[in-house]
Amino acid sequence: MTQQPSTPSFDPEQPSGLPGAEGPYPARGEDVPAAARAARARGTQPTLGELVARISENVSGLVSGEIALAKAKAQEMGKKAGLGAGLLAAAGVLALYALGFLFGSAASGLANVVAPWLAKLIVALVILVVCGILALIGKSRLQAGLKDVPAPQEGLKHDIQTAKVAIKSGIEKGSEK
């Protein structure tokens, strides 16, 4: 004859009320929530209010833990990202110096064909033309991007209207019964 497993019964000494269940609170001690202590003192099952209080405390603890975890992850990510950003900034500064040397070399090379002042003027004009073209392209892309900016007010108005319609239809359906 095989023995049937018994269903667990309520145990007010356990945090979840079930025997052997582990939870965020110890079975005995001062860290037990007030609702659980009240149920244990009575020696009965917890009331609905006590259960809701436990759920509220558990959710509060869970949210606090998630926030602490997110902060820790953000700090670690910030440290790593900060180092990467610093290295990228250093690379950008060095590239800017190298670009200056390249422009100087272009002017020196062109000075073999024309006067040195004219060579520098030609290189400067070429740089300004490239800057102008890049500025026009950037301006057009920026204007195109600004056209697609969402208007939060419109979204809120739509949400409020949707809620009003849902409430109105719920009231109408409730009055039909």
C-alpha positions in Angstrom: 0.0 0.0 0.0 1.5 3.3 -1.1 1.2 6.4 1.1 -0.5 9.4 -0.4 1.4 12.7 0.0 -0.5 14.9 2.4 -1.4 18.4 1.4 0.3 21.0 3.5 -1.8 22.6 6.1 -1.6 26.2 7.3 1.2 26.8 9.7 1.2 30.3 11.3 4.8 29.8 12.4 6.0 29.9 8.8 6.3 33.2 6.9 4.1 32.0 4.0 1.8 30.0 6.2 2.9 26.7 4.7 5.2 24.2 6.4 8.8 24.2 5.1 8.2 27.3 3.0 10.9 29.9 3.2 10.3 33.5 2.7 11.9 36.9 3.3 11.0 36.7 7.0 12.3 34.4 9.7 9.9 31.9 11.3 10.5 33.6 14.7 12.1 36.8 15.8 11.7 40.5 15.7 11.9 40.9 11.9 8.5 39.2 11.5 5.9 41.7 10.2 3.2 42.9 12.7 0.4 41.1 10.7 2.2 37.8 11.0 2.9 38.3 14.7 -0.8 39.1 15.3 -1.9 35.9 13.5 0.7 33.8 15.5 -0.5 35.4 18.8 -4.1 34.3 18.1 -2.9 30.9 16.9 -5.3 31.2 13.9 -5.1 31.7 10.2 -4.3 35.3 9.2 -7.2 37.6 8.2 -7.5 39.0 4.8 -6.2 42.3 6.0 -3.1 40.6 7.4 -2.5 38.7 4.2 -2.8 42.0 2.2 -0.4 43.6 4.7 2.1 40.8 4.1 1.7 41.1 0.4 2.3 44.8 0.6 5.4 44.4 2.7 6.7 41.7 0.4 6.1 43.9 -2.7 7.7 46.9 -1.0 10.8 44.8 -0.1 10.9 43.4 -3.7 10.7 46.9 -5.2 13.4 48.2 -2.8 15.6 45.3 -3.7 15.1 45.9 -7.4 15.9 49.6 -7.1 19.1 48.8 -5.1 20.1 46.2 -7.8 19.5 48.8 -10.6 21.6 51.4 -8.7 24.4 48.9 -8.3 24.3 48.0 -12.0 24.1 51.6 -13.1 27.2 52.5 -10.9 29.2 49.6 -12.4 28.1 50.5 -15.9 28.9 54.1 -15.3 32.5 53.2 -14.2 33.0 51.1 -17.4 31.3 53.7 -19.6 33.3 56.5 -18.0 36.6 54.8 -18.9 35.4 54.2 -22.4 34.2 57.8 -22.8 37.6 59.1 -21.6 39.5 56.9 -24.0 37.2 58.0 -26.9 37.8 61.7 -26.0 41.5 61.2 -25.9 41.3 59.5 -29.3 39.2 62.4 -30.7 41.7 65.1 -29.4 44.7 63.2 -31.0 42.7 62.8 -34.2 42.1 66.5 -34.3 45.8 67.2 -33.9 46.6 64.7 -36.7 44.0 66.4 -38.9 45.8 69.8 -38.3 49.1 68.2 -39.4 47.5 66.7 -42.5 46.1 70.1 -43.5 49.6 71.6 -42.9 51.2 68.9 -45.0 48.7 69.5 -47.8 49.4 73.3 -47.7 53.2 72.6 -47.7 52.8 70.2 -50.6 50.7 72.7 -52.5 53.3 75.4 -51.7 55.7 73.6 -54.2 53.3 74.6 -57.0 52.0 78.0 -55.9 53.0 80.6 -53.4 52.9 79.4 -49.7 50.2 82.0 -48.7 48.1 80.9 -51.7 48.5 77.2 -50.8 47.3 77.8 -47.2 44.4 79.9 -48.5 43.3 77.1 -50.9 43.5 74.4 -48.2 41.4 76.7 -45.8 38.8 77.3 -48.5 38.5 73.6 -49.2 38.0 72.9 -45.5 35.3 75.7 -45.3 33.5 74.2 -48.3 33.5 70.7 -46.7 32.2 72.3 -43.4 29.4 74.1 -45.2 28.3 71.0 -47.0 28.3 69.0 -43.7 26.4 71.8 -42.0 23.7 71.8 -44.6 23.3 68.1 -44.5 23.2 68.2 -40.7 20.5 70.9 -40.7 18.3 69.0 -43.1 18.6 65.8 -41.0 17.9 67.8 -37.8 14.8 69.4 -39.3 13.5 66.0 -40.5 14.1 64.5 -37.1 12.2 67.3 -35.3 9.1 66.7 -37.4 8.8 63.3 -35.8 8.9 64.5 -32.2 6.0 63.0 -30.3 3.7 65.4 -28.6 3.1 64.1 -25.1 0.0 66.3 -24.7 -1.7 64.5 -27.6 -1.0 61.1 -26.1 -2.4 62.2 -22.8 -5.5 63.6 -24.5 -6.0 60.3 -26.3 -5.5 58.3 -23.1 -8.1 60.4 -21.3 -10.6 60.1 -24.1 -10.1 56.3 -24.2 -10.6 56.1 -20.4 -13.8 58.2 -20.7 -15.2 56.0 -23.4 -14.4 52.9 -21.4 -16.0 54.2 -18.3 -19.1 55.3 -20.2 -19.5 51.9 -21.9 -19.0 50.2 -18.5 -21.7 52.3 -16.9 -24.0 51.6 -19.8 -23.4 47.9 -19.6 -23.8 47.9 -15.8 -27.2 49.8 -16.1 -28.4 47.2 -18.7 -28.2 44.4 -16.1 
